[in-house]
Amino acid sequence: MTRIVFLLAALLIAIPGQTAQLYRWVDDKGRVEWRDTPPPATAKKVERRSVGGSVIETSKLPYSLQQAVQNHPVTLFVNNCGEPCDKARAHLMRRGIPFTQKNPQDNIEGYKKLTEGGMEVPLLFVGKEQLKGYLDSSWDSVLDTAGYPRQSVPGYTAPKPPAAPAAKPAPAATPVAGAAAPANAAPAPVPGQ
């Protein structure tokens, strides 16, 4: 009996963390496919992605939070959308809810498929429930139903999520041929002088 327990423990230690593989390819008819199985040999533009970075370590959570996280994991999709995204993130932090934060810009095609074509942020998933936009009363209702506490549970401090992505700088304006220069612009140098 002791030998079996020892072997099982050794096996569990030897098993690496689980990460899923996701494959994206273009089929013969030009359609983009996303699957967790390898593509057929005729597939074009094959990409392989590892999925699994959004796992929340539950063993360090109080029991009530462990149950909520296992049954209804929370994922927040935000980008640099300003006040709505900041309020959404702060709301989850204030309640002490463990969540995974994702930027829809990292995988636009996957996000559109997930949201049936939309690109609205913030977007909250609590288990299979999807909430578009930020409305604190709606969020509280869904989080309460999922078993999350109204305020941070003693013994748990929510880690700070990554900051919102920095805004991409606007492309430099290119002058249009024949357009007048601004009044305060210096004259362009004449070639050869």
Summary of the structure (lengths in Angstrom):
residues: 193
radius of gyration: 24.3
end to end distance: 93.9
largest distance: 93.9
contacts: 416
relative contact order: 0.13
helix: 29%
strand: 18%
